[in-house]
Amino acid sequence: MIICSAHSSMIELTESRIDEALPKIENGLRKYCWIQDNIHKCDVSRSRLFQNAFNRFYRVRRDGRWQHQFYKLMETGKASGITFPQALKALLQRTSRVEASFASKLVATIDPNMPVIDKFVLGNFGLHLPHYNSPNRERRCIDVYDRLCNNYGVLIKSAEGLLVCEKFLTRFPWAQITDIKKIDLVLWQIRDGKA
């Protein structure tokens, strides 16, 4: 067991839990690899092929206006880079919504060394996003993201994180993805919050 932060619960990431998660990953992994292979080959603000693949993988169920703003921001971010706070603020300005999960997905697609906010992964770290009407929600989402980044930093260097990466590479030697994404894909399959 490792403790990821003073404010998070412990993660018990056993070899059997990892082995149980890995067979469930391949279909999503192939979709993820396609997205990462194609993000810099097209204008994502115009490519319906890219948008449809991204929407399916990340379960985007927002209307066309929202998607137009999101993919324009992603295309701009490809050229200049974008941090999580910048993406969160830009989405708020463009859509009038604090979109922590989608801001993280945008950032992590551009920089695959960054984590994605997902309720299953957050649960495995003992974290959760503030409620929709929480005061200072934007700032609190940034705090959760910072804690998630720190927790991943600890996990990646731990024996458990190294084991995930080793087993992932053995099972999917063709997948050229970052260690953080290998761990993310495993954690996403561990959904009972008792990682």
CYANA upper distance limits for C-alpha pairs under 8 A (distance plus 0.5 A):
  1 MET  CA     10 MET  CA      7.10
  1 MET  CA     11 ILE  CA      6.40
  1 MET  CA     12 GLU  CA      5.26
  1 MET  CA     13 LEU  CA      7.38
  2 ILE  CA     10 MET  CA      6.41
  2 ILE  CA     11 ILE  CA      6.40
  2 ILE  CA     12 GLU  CA      7.46
  2 ILE  CA    155 LEU  CA      8.20
  2 ILE  CA    158 SER  CA      8.24
  3 ILE  CA      8 SER  CA      7.91
  3 ILE  CA      9 SER  CA      7.36
  3 ILE  CA     10 MET  CA      5.31
  3 ILE  CA     11 ILE  CA      7.15
  4 CYS  CA      8 SER  CA      6.86
  4 CYS  CA      9 SER  CA      7.92
  4 CYS  CA     10 MET  CA      7.10
  4 CYS  CA     11 ILE  CA      7.96
  4 CYS  CA    125 PHE  CA      7.80
  4 CYS  CA    150 ASN  CA      8.10
  4 CYS  CA    151 ASN  CA      5.30
  4 CYS  CA    152 TYR  CA      8.35
  4 CYS  CA    154 VAL  CA      6.66
  4 CYS  CA    155 LEU  CA      7.51
  5 SER  CA      9 SER  CA      8.21
  5 SER  CA    147 ARG  CA      8.07
  5 SER  CA    150 ASN  CA      8.25
  5 SER  CA    151 ASN  CA      6.95
  8 SER  CA    125 PHE  CA      6.53
  8 SER  CA    126 GLY  CA      5.29
  8 SER  CA    127 LEU  CA      6.78
  9 SER  CA    125 PHE  CA      6.74
  9 SER  CA    126 GLY  CA      5.34
 10 MET  CA    125 PHE  CA      7.59
 10 MET  CA    126 GLY  CA      8.00
 11 ILE  CA    124 ASN  CA      7.09
 11 ILE  CA    125 PHE  CA      6.95
 11 ILE  CA    194 LYS  CA      7.62
 11 ILE  CA    195 ALA  CA      5.88
 12 GLU  CA    194 LYS  CA      7.67
 12 GLU  CA    195 ALA  CA      5.73
 13 LEU  CA     17 ARG  CA      6.85
 13 LEU  CA     18 ILE  CA      7.49
 13 LEU  CA    160 GLU  CA      6.69
 13 LEU  CA    195 ALA  CA      6.04
 14 THR  CA     18 ILE  CA      6.83
 14 THR  CA    160 GLU  CA      7.70
 15 GLU  CA     19 ASP  CA      6.58
 15 GLU  CA    160 GLU  CA      8.46
 15 GLU  CA    163 LEU  CA      8.14
 16 SER  CA     20 GLU  CA      6.52
 17 ARG  CA     21 ALA  CA      6.74
 17 ARG  CA    190 ILE  CA      8.08
 17 ARG  CA    195 ALA  CA      8.16
 18 ILE  CA     22 LEU  CA      6.71
 18 ILE  CA    164 VAL  CA      7.05
 18 ILE  CA    186 VAL  CA      7.20
 19 ASP  CA     23 PRO  CA      7.94
 20 GLU  CA     24 LYS  CA      8.34
 21 ALA  CA     25 ILE  CA      7.47
 21 ALA  CA    186 VAL  CA      6.18
 21 ALA  CA    187 LEU  CA      8.42
 21 ALA  CA    189 GLN  CA      6.00
 21 ALA  CA    190 ILE  CA      7.22
 22 LEU  CA     26 GLU  CA      8.22
 22 LEU  CA    168 PHE  CA      7.68
 22 LEU  CA    171 ARG  CA      8.36
 22 LEU  CA    186 VAL  CA      6.95
 24 LYS  CA    189 GLN  CA      7.68
 25 ILE  CA     29 LEU  CA      6.34
 25 ILE  CA    185 LEU  CA      7.23
 25 ILE  CA    186 VAL  CA      7.86
 25 ILE  CA    189 GLN  CA      8.20
 26 GLU  CA     30 ARG  CA      6.65
 27 ASN  CA     31 LYS  CA      7.12
 28 GLY  CA     32 TYR  CA      6.59
 28 GLY  CA     57 PHE  CA      7.54
 29 LEU  CA     33 CYS  CA      6.57
 29 LEU  CA    175 ALA  CA      8.33
 29 LEU  CA    185 LEU  CA      8.31
 30 ARG  CA     34 TRP  CA      6.79
 31 LYS  CA     35 ILE  CA      6.91
 31 LYS  CA     53 ALA  CA      7.77
 31 LYS  CA     57 PHE  CA      7.06
 32 TYR  CA     36 GLN  CA      6.79
 32 TYR  CA     57 PHE  CA      7.54
 33 CYS  CA     37 ASP  CA      6.41
 33 CYS  CA    175 ALA  CA      7.68
 33 CYS  CA    176 GLN  CA      8.43
 33 CYS  CA    177 ILE  CA      8.10
 34 TRP  CA     38 ASN  CA      6.62
 35 ILE  CA     39 ILE  CA      6.45
 35 ILE  CA     50 PHE  CA      7.46
 35 ILE  CA     53 ALA  CA      7.40
 35 ILE  CA     54 PHE  CA      7.10
 35 ILE  CA    109 THR  CA      8.46
 36 GLN  CA    109 THR  CA      7.23
 37 ASP  CA     41 LYS  CA      8.23
 38 ASN  CA     42 CYS  CA      7.24
 38 ASN  CA     50 PHE  CA      7.83
 39 ILE  CA     43 ASP  CA      8.37
 39 ILE  CA     44 VAL  CA      7.27
 39 ILE  CA     50 PHE  CA      7.96
 39 ILE  CA    109 THR  CA      8.30
 39 ILE  CA    110 ILE  CA      8.24
 40 HIS  CA     78 LYS  CA      8.13
 42 CYS  CA     47 SER  CA      7.18
 42 CYS  CA     50 PHE  CA      8.50
 43 ASP  CA     47 SER  CA      6.52
 43 ASP  CA     75 GLU  CA      6.92
 44 VAL  CA     48 ARG  CA      8.31
 44 VAL  CA     50 PHE  CA      6.77
 44 VAL  CA     51 GLN  CA      7.24
 44 VAL  CA     71 TYR  CA      6.48
 44 VAL  CA     72 LYS  CA      7.90
 44 VAL  CA     74 MET  CA      7.66
 44 VAL  CA     75 GLU  CA      6.22
 45 SER  CA     51 GLN  CA      8.46
 45 SER  CA     68 HIS  CA      7.34
 45 SER  CA     71 TYR  CA      5.09
 45 SER  CA     72 LYS  CA      5.35
 45 SER  CA     74 MET  CA      7.93
 45 SER  CA     75 GLU  CA      6.47
 47 SER  CA     51 GLN  CA      6.72
 48 ARG  CA     52 ASN  CA      6.29
 49 LEU  CA     53 ALA  CA      6.81
 50 PHE  CA     54 PHE  CA      6.62
 51 GLN  CA     55 ASN  CA      6.38
 51 GLN  CA     71 TYR  CA      8.24
 52 ASN  CA     56 ARG  CA      6.62
 53 ALA  CA     57 PHE  CA      6.67
 54 PHE  CA     58 TYR  CA      6.41
 54 PHE  CA     59 ARG  CA      8.32
 54 PHE  CA     60 VAL  CA      8.16
 55 ASN  CA     59 ARG  CA      5.73
 55 ASN  CA     60 VAL  CA      5.02
 55 ASN  CA     61 ARG  CA      7.88
 56 ARG  CA     60 VAL  CA      7.24
 58 TYR  CA    105 LYS  CA      8.39
 62 ARG  CA     66 TRP  CA      6.54
 62 ARG  CA     67 GLN  CA      6.95
 63 ASP  CA     67 GLN  CA      6.77
 64 GLY  CA     68 HIS  CA      6.48
 65 ARG  CA     69 GLN  CA      6.99
 66 TRP  CA     70 PHE  CA      6.66
 66 TRP  CA     95 THR  CA      6.76
 67 GLN  CA     71 TYR  CA      6.52
 68 HIS  CA     72 LYS  CA      6.64
 69 GLN  CA     73 LEU  CA      6.68
 69 GLN  CA     91 LEU  CA      8.20
 69 GLN  CA     94 ARG  CA      6.93
 69 GLN  CA     95 THR  CA      7.96
 70 PHE  CA     74 MET  CA      6.76
 70 PHE  CA     91 LEU  CA      7.55
 71 TYR  CA     75 GLU  CA      6.59
 72 LYS  CA     76 THR  CA      6.75
 73 LEU  CA     77 GLY  CA      6.49
 73 LEU  CA     87 ALA  CA      8.36
 73 LEU  CA     90 ALA  CA      8.22
 74 MET  CA     78 LYS  CA      6.73
 74 MET  CA    106 LEU  CA      6.68
 74 MET  CA    110 ILE  CA      8.19
 75 GLU  CA     79 ALA  CA      7.59
 76 THR  CA     80 SER  CA      7.04
 76 THR  CA     81 GLY  CA      8.41
 77 GLY  CA     81 GLY  CA      5.21
 77 GLY  CA     82 ILE  CA      5.71
 77 GLY  CA    110 ILE  CA      7.79
 78 LYS  CA     82 ILE  CA      8.29
 78 LYS  CA    110 ILE  CA      6.53
 81 GLY  CA    110 ILE  CA      7.98
 82 ILE  CA     86 GLN  CA      6.63
 82 ILE  CA     87 ALA  CA      6.88
 82 ILE  CA    107 VAL  CA      6.90
 83 THR  CA     87 ALA  CA      6.64
 83 THR  CA    107 VAL  CA      6.92
 84 PHE  CA     88 LEU  CA      6.50
 84 PHE  CA    103 ALA  CA      6.77
 84 PHE  CA    104 SER  CA      6.56
 84 PHE  CA    107 VAL  CA      6.67
 84 PHE  CA    142 ILE  CA      7.95
 84 PHE  CA    145 TYR  CA      8.44
 85 PRO  CA     89 LYS  CA      6.59
 85 PRO  CA    142 ILE  CA      6.86
 86 GLN  CA     90 ALA  CA      6.54
 87 ALA  CA     91 LEU  CA      6.54
 87 ALA  CA    103 ALA  CA      5.77
 87 ALA  CA    104 SER  CA      8.27
 87 ALA  CA    106 LEU  CA      8.07
 87 ALA  CA    107 VAL  CA      7.68
 88 LEU  CA     92 LEU  CA      6.70
 88 LEU  CA     98 VAL  CA      7.01
 88 LEU  CA     99 GLU  CA      6.77
 88 LEU  CA    100 ALA  CA      6.67
 88 LEU  CA    103 ALA  CA      5.78
 88 LEU  CA    138 GLU  CA      8.02
 89 LYS  CA     93 GLN  CA      6.70
 89 LYS  CA     98 VAL  CA      8.21
 89 LYS  CA    138 GLU  CA      8.41
 90 ALA  CA     94 ARG  CA      6.59
 91 LEU  CA     95 THR  CA      6.13
 91 LEU  CA     96 SER  CA      7.72
 91 LEU  CA     97 ARG  CA      7.31
 91 LEU  CA     98 VAL  CA      7.49
 91 LEU  CA     99 GLU  CA      7.19
 91 LEU  CA    103 ALA  CA      7.74
 92 LEU  CA     96 SER  CA      5.13
 92 LEU  CA     97 ARG  CA      5.27
 92 LEU  CA     98 VAL  CA      5.75
 92 LEU  CA     99 GLU  CA      7.58
 93 GLN  CA     97 ARG  CA      8.31
 98 VAL  CA    137 ARG  CA      8.11
 98 VAL  CA    138 GLU  CA      6.87
 99 GLU  CA    103 ALA  CA      6.37
100 ALA  CA    104 SER  CA      6.65
100 ALA  CA    117 ILE  CA      7.56
100 ALA  CA    141 CYS  CA      6.82
101 SER  CA    105 LYS  CA      6.82
101 SER  CA    116 VAL  CA      7.40
101 SER  CA    117 ILE  CA      5.38
101 SER  CA    118 ASP  CA      6.81
102 PHE  CA    106 LEU  CA      6.61
102 PHE  CA    117 ILE  CA      8.39
103 ALA  CA    107 VAL  CA      6.76
104 SER  CA    108 ALA  CA      6.44
104 SER  CA    114 MET  CA      8.45
104 SER  CA    115 PRO  CA      7.39
104 SER  CA    116 VAL  CA      5.53
104 SER  CA    117 ILE  CA      6.35
105 LYS  CA    109 THR  CA      6.49
105 LYS  CA    115 PRO  CA      8.40
105 LYS  CA    116 VAL  CA      5.89
105 LYS  CA    117 ILE  CA      7.77
106 LEU  CA    110 ILE  CA      6.99
107 VAL  CA    111 ASP  CA      6.43
107 VAL  CA    112 PRO  CA      8.34
107 VAL  CA    114 MET  CA      7.46
108 ALA  CA    112 PRO  CA      5.19
108 ALA  CA    113 ASN  CA      7.20
108 ALA  CA    114 MET  CA      5.41
108 ALA  CA    115 PRO  CA      6.45
108 ALA  CA    116 VAL  CA      6.74
112 PRO  CA    177 ILE  CA      8.33
112 PRO  CA    178 THR  CA      6.97
112 PRO  CA    180 ILE  CA      8.27
112 PRO  CA    181 LYS  CA      7.60
113 ASN  CA    178 THR  CA      6.71
113 ASN  CA    179 ASP  CA      8.28
113 ASN  CA    180 ILE  CA      6.62
113 ASN  CA    181 LYS  CA      7.95
114 MET  CA    149 CYS  CA      7.86
114 MET  CA    180 ILE  CA      7.75
115 PRO  CA    148 LEU  CA      7.95
115 PRO  CA    149 CYS  CA      7.05
115 PRO  CA    152 TYR  CA      8.27
115 PRO  CA    180 ILE  CA      7.27
115 PRO  CA    181 LYS  CA      7.85
115 PRO  CA    184 ASP  CA      7.95
116 VAL  CA    184 ASP  CA      8.27
117 ILE  CA    121 VAL  CA      7.63
117 ILE  CA    122 LEU  CA      7.22
117 ILE  CA    145 TYR  CA      7.75
118 ASP  CA    122 LEU  CA      6.44
118 ASP  CA    188 TRP  CA      8.36
119 LYS  CA    123 GLY  CA      6.42
119 LYS  CA    128 HIS  CA      7.62
120 PHE  CA    124 ASN  CA      6.85
120 PHE  CA    187 LEU  CA      7.91
120 PHE  CA    188 TRP  CA      6.19
120 PHE  CA    189 GLN  CA      8.41
120 PHE  CA    190 ILE  CA      7.80
120 PHE  CA    191 ARG  CA      5.90
120 PHE  CA    192 ASP  CA      8.28
120 PHE  CA    193 GLY  CA      7.46
121 VAL  CA    125 PHE  CA      7.04
121 VAL  CA    184 ASP  CA      7.61
121 VAL  CA    187 LEU  CA      6.13
121 VAL  CA    188 TRP  CA      5.96
121 VAL  CA    190 ILE  CA      8.44
121 VAL  CA    191 ARG  CA      8.25
122 LEU  CA    126 GLY  CA      6.66
122 LEU  CA    127 LEU  CA      5.34
122 LEU  CA    128 HIS  CA      6.33
122 LEU  CA    148 LEU  CA      8.03
123 GLY  CA    127 LEU  CA      6.10
123 GLY  CA    128 HIS  CA      7.15
123 GLY  CA    191 ARG  CA      8.33
123 GLY  CA    192 ASP  CA      8.47
123 GLY  CA    193 GLY  CA      5.42
124 ASN  CA    187 LEU  CA      7.53
124 ASN  CA    190 ILE  CA      8.02
124 ASN  CA    191 ARG  CA      8.01
124 ASN  CA    192 ASP  CA      8.31
124 ASN  CA    193 GLY  CA      5.17
124 ASN  CA    194 LYS  CA      6.67
124 ASN  CA    195 ALA  CA      5.81
125 PHE  CA    148 LEU  CA      8.13
125 PHE  CA    151 ASN  CA      7.95
125 PHE  CA    193 GLY  CA      8.41
126 GLY  CA    193 GLY  CA      8.04
127 LEU  CA    144 VAL  CA      7.59
127 LEU  CA    148 LEU  CA      8.34
128 HIS  CA    144 VAL  CA      7.80
129 LEU  CA    140 ARG  CA      8.21
129 LEU  CA    141 CYS  CA      6.62
129 LEU  CA    144 VAL  CA      7.19
130 PRO  CA    134 SER  CA      6.59
130 PRO  CA    137 ARG  CA      6.76
130 PRO  CA    140 ARG  CA      7.16
130 PRO  CA    141 CYS  CA      7.24
131 HIS  CA    137 ARG  CA      8.11
132 TYR  CA    137 ARG  CA      7.83
133 ASN  CA    137 ARG  CA      7.81
136 ASN  CA    140 ARG  CA      6.63
137 ARG  CA    141 CYS  CA      6.52
138 GLU  CA    142 ILE  CA      6.93
139 ARG  CA    143 ASP  CA      6.82
140 ARG  CA    144 VAL  CA      6.78
141 CYS  CA    145 TYR  CA      6.69
142 ILE  CA    146 ASP  CA      6.63
143 ASP  CA    147 ARG  CA      6.76
144 VAL  CA    148 LEU  CA      6.61
145 TYR  CA    149 CYS  CA      6.67
146 ASP  CA    150 ASN  CA      6.73
147 ARG  CA    151 ASN  CA      6.53
148 LEU  CA    152 TYR  CA      6.67
149 CYS  CA    153 GLY  CA      6.69
150 ASN  CA    154 VAL  CA      6.91
151 ASN  CA    155 LEU  CA      6.61
152 TYR  CA    156 ILE  CA      6.37
152 TYR  CA    180 ILE  CA      7.58
153 GLY  CA    157 LYS  CA      7.20
154 VAL  CA    158 SER  CA      6.87
155 LEU  CA    160 GLU  CA      7.51
155 LEU  CA    161 GLY  CA      5.72
156 ILE  CA    160 GLU  CA      8.30
156 ILE  CA    161 GLY  CA      5.03
156 ILE  CA    162 LEU  CA      6.88
156 ILE  CA    179 ASP  CA      7.73
156 ILE  CA    180 ILE  CA      7.50
156 ILE  CA    183 ILE  CA      8.26
157 LYS  CA    161 GLY  CA      6.68
157 LYS  CA    162 LEU  CA      7.10
158 SER  CA    162 LEU  CA      6.72
159 ALA  CA    163 LEU  CA      6.58
160 GLU  CA    164 VAL  CA      6.79
161 GLY  CA    165 CYS  CA      6.87
161 GLY  CA    183 ILE  CA      7.41
162 LEU  CA    166 GLU  CA      6.61
163 LEU  CA    167 LYS  CA      6.56
164 VAL  CA    168 PHE  CA      6.40
164 VAL  CA    182 LYS  CA      7.76
164 VAL  CA    183 ILE  CA      6.82
164 VAL  CA    186 VAL  CA      8.18
165 CYS  CA    169 LEU  CA      6.56
165 CYS  CA    179 ASP  CA      6.72
165 CYS  CA    182 LYS  CA      6.80
165 CYS  CA    183 ILE  CA      7.49
166 GLU  CA    170 THR  CA      6.80
167 LYS  CA    171 ARG  CA      6.69
168 PHE  CA    172 PHE  CA      6.30
168 PHE  CA    173 PRO  CA      8.16
168 PHE  CA    182 LYS  CA      7.20
169 LEU  CA    173 PRO  CA      5.37
169 LEU  CA    175 ALA  CA      8.15
177 ILE  CA    181 LYS  CA      7.02
177 ILE  CA    182 LYS  CA      7.47
178 THR  CA    182 LYS  CA      6.95
179 ASP  CA    183 ILE  CA      6.80
180 ILE  CA    184 ASP  CA      6.51
181 LYS  CA    185 LEU  CA      6.51
182 LYS  CA    186 VAL  CA      6.97
183 ILE  CA    187 LEU  CA      6.58
184 ASP  CA    188 TRP  CA      6.48
185 LEU  CA    189 GLN  CA      7.21
186 VAL  CA    190 ILE  CA      7.32
187 LEU  CA    191 ARG  CA      8.09
187 LEU  CA    195 ALA  CA      7.90
190 ILE  CA    194 LYS  CA      8.24
190 ILE  CA    195 ALA  CA      6.51
191 ARG  CA    195 ALA  CA      8.18
